[in-house]
């Protein structure tokens, strides 16, 4: 696939600004470079990597490897390469770390509860039970160089962490190009490399879920990943009840934990994104306890009743 990208130079901030649309969202990379050639070389590799990643792993493309794996569910094994095996190993770790909340096989549930669909009803208990039978990362079979979804109707979707994985990879490409300052932002999934020229840190606004578009505070970011999850933008309403897009793969239903948004700062955007979603599913107490147990991670949750945070999250906040 081809990505239409544009690079401009903000001379006041001494930063190049690369923008494009991919992975279903607006992508922006702000970075410092020693010359226009240096800036162009990084931009070219970053955009090409993202295009290749989306081509291979997007479930919305019929020609992607993920779509092939899903078509072969219940029929045959699918050949995979070392990169896919590595991503599957990451899925193992994330599924374990989040107590099963991160499950790449939840696509049958996602389709069932699709918030974009016009509705005259909501899924019945029987609908949910049938979809749940097709869910479970532990059911996926793997052997060297191959993967198999054993039941027809099972399907993989990297939407739960694919964008965050891509953010970290692009940040690593920046480091490989000896770029000292870089902020990768793919739809508010962020990885900060270094600090912007002349400043101690990147300032990342924290959106107020009760007033989207406005920030309630901001974080100082240097060499960390940041992600926010919440249902305040993607949801549907039926008969006066609100159903968000974040699903609990254990119950097969949208989460109802009272959390409007969860923001996590961690060593990588991947960790931050997975943890922020897990907190929304597990709830305030259990979720923040999970975050506290992950080295280098801090977070906060915004609820109607107020804001709760891990013990050292406040150290990352910037006074407004």
C-alpha positions as CSV (number, residue, x, y, z in Angstrom):
1,X,0.0,0.0,0.0
2,X,1.0,3.6,-0.5
3,X,0.8,6.3,2.2
4,X,0.5,9.9,1.3
5,X,2.9,11.6,3.8
6,X,3.9,15.3,4.2
7,X,6.9,16.7,6.1
8,X,7.3,20.3,7.1
9,X,9.9,22.1,9.2
10,X,8.9,24.2,12.2
11,X,11.9,26.4,12.4
12,X,10.9,28.1,15.6
13,X,10.9,24.8,17.4
14,X,13.7,23.2,15.3
15,X,11.5,20.2,14.7
16,X,10.4,18.4,11.5
17,X,6.7,17.5,11.4
18,X,5.7,14.3,9.5
19,X,2.0,13.7,9.1
20,X,0.1,10.9,7.3
21,X,-2.9,8.7,7.8
22,X,-2.5,5.0,8.5
23,X,-3.7,2.2,10.8
24,X,-7.1,3.9,10.8
25,X,-6.0,7.1,12.5
26,X,-4.0,10.3,12.1
27,X,-0.3,9.8,12.5
28,X,2.2,12.5,13.5
29,X,5.9,12.4,14.1
30,X,7.8,15.4,15.4
31,X,11.5,15.1,15.4
32,X,14.9,16.8,15.2
33,X,17.4,16.1,12.4
34,X,20.8,17.4,11.4
35,X,19.8,18.2,7.8
36,X,16.9,17.9,5.3
37,X,18.5,14.8,4.0
38,X,18.7,13.3,7.5
39,X,15.1,14.2,8.0
40,X,14.0,12.7,4.7
41,X,15.8,9.4,5.2
42,X,14.1,8.8,8.5
43,X,10.7,9.9,7.2
44,X,11.0,7.5,4.2
45,X,11.9,4.5,6.4
46,X,9.2,5.2,9.0
47,X,6.4,5.6,6.4
48,X,7.5,2.5,4.5
49,X,7.6,0.4,7.7
50,X,4.1,1.5,8.7
51,X,2.8,0.8,5.2
52,X,4.3,-2.7,5.2
53,X,3.0,-3.4,8.7
54,X,-0.6,-2.3,7.8
55,X,-0.5,-4.3,4.6
56,X,0.5,-7.4,6.5
57,X,-1.6,-7.2,9.7
58,X,-4.7,-5.2,9.0
59,X,-7.9,-7.3,9.3
60,X,-9.6,-4.8,7.0
61,X,-7.5,-5.9,4.0
62,X,-8.5,-9.1,2.3
63,X,-4.9,-9.6,1.1
64,X,-3.3,-9.3,4.6
65,X,-1.7,-12.2,6.4
66,X,-4.2,-11.8,9.3
67,X,-7.1,-12.1,6.9
68,X,-5.6,-15.3,5.4
69,X,-5.2,-16.8,8.9
70,X,-8.8,-15.9,9.7
71,X,-10.1,-17.4,6.4
72,X,-8.2,-20.6,7.2
73,X,-9.9,-21.0,10.6
74,X,-11.1,-24.5,11.2
75,X,-9.7,-25.5,7.8
76,X,-5.9,-25.5,7.6
77,X,-2.7,-24.2,9.1
78,X,-1.2,-20.9,7.8
79,X,2.5,-20.4,7.2
80,X,4.0,-17.5,9.2
81,X,7.4,-16.0,9.4
82,X,9.7,-15.2,12.4
83,X,8.2,-11.7,12.8
84,X,4.7,-13.2,13.3
85,X,6.0,-15.8,15.7
86,X,7.6,-12.9,17.7
87,X,4.3,-11.1,17.8
88,X,2.5,-14.2,18.9
89,X,5.0,-14.5,21.7
90,X,4.2,-10.9,22.7
91,X,0.5,-11.9,22.7
92,X,1.4,-14.7,25.1
93,X,3.1,-12.3,27.5
94,X,0.3,-9.6,27.3
95,X,-2.5,-12.1,27.7
96,X,-0.8,-13.4,30.9
97,X,0.1,-10.0,32.2
98,X,-3.4,-8.7,31.9
99,X,-5.1,-11.8,33.3
100,X,-6.7,-12.6,30.0
101,X,-8.1,-9.1,29.3
102,X,-5.8,-8.7,26.3
103,X,-7.0,-11.4,23.9
104,X,-6.3,-11.2,20.2
105,X,-9.2,-13.6,19.4
106,X,-12.0,-11.2,20.5
107,X,-13.0,-10.2,17.0
108,X,-16.3,-12.2,17.1
109,X,-17.3,-10.1,20.1
110,X,-16.1,-6.9,18.5
111,X,-18.3,-7.6,15.5
112,X,-21.2,-8.5,17.7
113,X,-21.0,-5.2,19.7
114,X,-19.8,-2.9,16.8
115,X,-20.6,0.6,18.1
116,X,-20.8,1.9,14.5
117,X,-23.8,-0.3,13.6
118,X,-27.3,1.1,13.5
119,X,-29.3,-0.9,16.0
120,X,-32.8,-2.0,16.7
121,X,-31.7,-4.4,19.4
122,X,-28.7,-5.4,21.4
123,X,-27.0,-8.9,21.4
124,X,-28.9,-11.5,23.3
125,X,-27.4,-13.8,25.9
126,X,-27.4,-16.5,23.3
127,X,-25.6,-14.3,20.8
128,X,-22.9,-13.5,23.4
129,X,-22.5,-17.2,24.3
130,X,-22.1,-18.2,20.7
131,X,-19.4,-15.5,20.1
132,X,-17.6,-16.4,23.3
133,X,-17.2,-20.0,22.0
134,X,-15.0,-18.6,19.3
135,X,-12.8,-16.6,21.7
136,X,-9.8,-17.7,23.6
137,X,-6.1,-17.1,22.9
138,X,-5.3,-20.4,24.6
139,X,-7.2,-22.2,21.8
140,X,-4.8,-20.9,19.1
141,X,-2.5,-23.6,17.9
142,X,1.1,-22.9,16.9
143,X,4.1,-24.9,15.7
144,X,7.3,-23.6,14.2
145,X,6.5,-21.6,11.1
146,X,2.7,-22.1,11.2
147,X,-0.5,-21.1,13.1
148,X,-4.0,-22.5,13.2
149,X,-7.3,-21.3,14.6
150,X,-9.0,-24.6,15.3
151,X,-12.7,-23.5,15.0
152,X,-14.4,-22.0,12.0
153,X,-15.4,-18.4,12.9
154,X,-12.4,-17.8,15.1
155,X,-10.4,-14.8,14.1
156,X,-7.4,-12.7,15.1
157,X,-7.3,-8.9,15.4
158,X,-4.3,-7.0,16.5
159,X,-6.4,-3.9,17.1
160,X,-5.9,-4.3,20.9
161,X,-2.2,-3.5,20.6
162,X,-1.1,-3.2,17.0
163,X,-1.0,0.6,16.8
164,X,1.0,0.8,20.0
165,X,3.4,-1.8,18.7
166,X,3.9,0.3,15.6
167,X,4.5,3.4,17.6
168,X,7.4,1.7,19.5
169,X,8.8,0.3,16.2
170,X,8.8,3.8,14.6
171,X,10.5,5.2,17.7
172,X,13.2,2.6,17.4
173,X,13.7,3.5,13.8
174,X,14.2,7.1,14.9
175,X,16.9,5.9,17.4
176,X,18.5,3.9,14.6
177,X,18.8,7.1,12.6
178,X,20.5,8.8,15.5
179,X,17.6,11.2,16.0
180,X,17.9,12.6,19.5
181,X,14.4,14.1,19.8
182,X,11.3,12.4,18.5
183,X,7.6,12.2,19.5
184,X,5.6,9.5,17.7
185,X,1.9,10.0,18.0
186,X,-0.5,7.6,16.3
187,X,-4.0,8.5,17.4
188,X,-2.9,9.5,20.9
189,X,-0.8,6.4,21.3
190,X,2.6,8.0,22.0
191,X,6.3,7.2,22.4
192,X,8.6,10.1,23.4
193,X,12.3,9.8,22.5
194,X,14.5,12.3,24.3
195,X,13.2,15.8,24.8
196,X,12.4,18.6,22.2
197,X,15.3,21.0,21.5
198,X,15.6,23.6,24.3
199,X,13.1,21.9,26.6
200,X,13.4,19.4,29.4
201,X,10.5,17.2,28.2
202,X,7.7,16.8,25.8
203,X,4.4,18.0,27.2
204,X,1.5,15.6,26.6
205,X,-2.0,16.9,27.3
206,X,-4.4,14.6,29.1
207,X,-7.9,14.9,27.6
208,X,-10.8,15.5,29.9
209,X,-13.3,12.7,29.1
210,X,-16.2,14.8,30.3
211,X,-15.1,17.7,27.9
212,X,-13.4,16.0,24.9
213,X,-10.9,18.4,23.3
214,X,-10.0,20.0,26.6
215,X,-7.1,18.9,28.8
216,X,-7.3,18.5,32.6
217,X,-3.6,18.3,33.0
218,X,-0.4,17.3,31.1
219,X,2.5,14.9,31.4
220,X,6.2,15.5,31.1
221,X,7.5,12.8,28.8
222,X,11.1,11.7,28.2
223,X,11.9,8.3,26.9
224,X,8.5,6.8,27.8
225,X,5.3,5.5,26.2
226,X,1.9,7.0,27.0
227,X,-1.6,5.8,26.1
228,X,-5.1,6.6,27.1
229,X,-8.2,4.3,26.9
230,X,-11.8,5.1,27.4
231,X,-15.3,4.8,26.1
232,X,-16.1,8.5,25.9
233,X,-15.6,8.8,22.1
234,X,-16.6,5.4,20.8
235,X,-19.9,4.0,22.0
236,X,-23.6,3.6,21.1
237,X,-26.7,4.1,23.1
238,X,-29.8,1.9,23.1
239,X,-32.9,2.6,25.1
240,X,-31.1,5.1,27.3
241,X,-28.2,2.9,28.1
242,X,-24.7,3.5,26.9
243,X,-22.5,0.7,25.5
244,X,-18.8,1.4,25.0
245,X,-16.4,-0.2,22.6
246,X,-14.1,-1.7,25.2
247,X,-15.2,-5.3,25.8
248,X,-14.5,-7.8,28.6
249,X,-13.5,-11.1,26.9
250,X,-14.4,-12.9,30.0
251,X,-18.1,-11.8,30.0
252,X,-18.4,-11.1,26.3
253,X,-19.9,-7.7,27.0
254,X,-19.0,-4.0,27.1
255,X,-17.3,-3.0,30.4
256,X,-19.2,-1.2,33.1
257,X,-16.6,-0.1,35.6
258,X,-17.4,3.6,36.0
259,X,-14.0,4.5,34.5
260,X,-14.3,7.3,31.9
261,X,-10.6,7.1,30.9
262,X,-7.4,5.5,32.0
263,X,-4.0,7.0,31.2
264,X,-0.7,5.0,31.6
265,X,2.9,6.0,31.3
266,X,5.3,3.1,30.8
267,X,8.5,2.0,29.4
268,X,6.9,1.4,26.0
269,X,3.7,2.5,24.2
270,X,2.8,-1.2,23.9
271,X,2.8,-1.6,27.7
272,X,1.0,1.6,28.2
273,X,-1.7,0.8,25.7
274,X,-2.4,-2.7,27.0
275,X,-2.4,-1.6,30.6
276,X,-4.8,1.4,29.9
277,X,-7.3,-1.0,28.3
278,X,-6.8,-3.6,31.1
279,X,-7.5,-1.0,33.7
280,X,-10.8,0.0,32.0
281,X,-11.8,-3.7,32.1
282,X,-10.6,-4.7,35.5
283,X,-11.9,-1.5,37.3
284,X,-10.2,1.1,39.4
285,X,-8.8,-1.0,42.3
286,X,-7.8,-4.1,40.5
287,X,-6.6,-2.2,37.5
288,X,-4.3,0.2,39.3
289,X,-2.9,-2.7,41.4
290,X,-2.0,-4.3,38.1
291,X,-0.2,-1.1,36.9
292,X,1.7,-0.8,40.2
293,X,3.1,-4.3,39.6
294,X,4.6,-3.5,36.2
295,X,8.1,-2.0,36.5
296,X,8.3,1.5,35.2
297,X,4.5,2.0,34.8
298,X,2.4,4.6,36.5
299,X,-1.2,5.6,35.7
300,X,-4.4,7.3,36.6
301,X,-8.1,6.8,36.1
302,X,-10.8,9.5,35.6
303,X,-14.2,8.7,37.0
304,X,-17.4,10.7,37.7
305,X,-16.4,10.5,41.4
306,X,-12.9,11.9,40.8
307,X,-9.4,11.0,39.8
308,X,-7.4,8.1,41.2
309,X,-3.7,7.4,40.5
310,X,-0.8,5.1,41.3
311,X,1.7,6.2,43.9
312,X,4.1,8.1,41.7
313,X,2.0,9.2,38.8
314,X,1.9,12.7,40.2
315,X,5.6,13.0,39.7
316,X,5.0,13.0,35.9
317,X,2.3,15.7,35.9
318,X,3.2,19.2,34.7
319,X,1.8,22.1,36.6
320,X,-0.6,24.1,34.4
